[in-house]
């Protein structure tokens, strides 16, 4: 489930997805713009997605799955923003 706390239409990366980097074994957060993410998901005619990020600094792959999902991968051309933990 993808949830967003802030749908204020601002151009800020305030939403976070927790990410575990297997190479460094350190937790990280990836920021995303909730309005932009909802706009991308809204154009695909399915309700179930697999969201894959291979590296913390690479673009994300969005895989529509389920009976209504197309057999293609939707490439999200958005670079995640790494958020520092202090």
Secondary structure, DSSP 4 states (H G I P E B T S, - for coil): ----S--S--S---EEEEEEETTTTEEEEEEE-HHHHHHHHHTSS-SEEEEE-SSTTSEEEEEEESTTS-SSEEEEEEE-EEE---
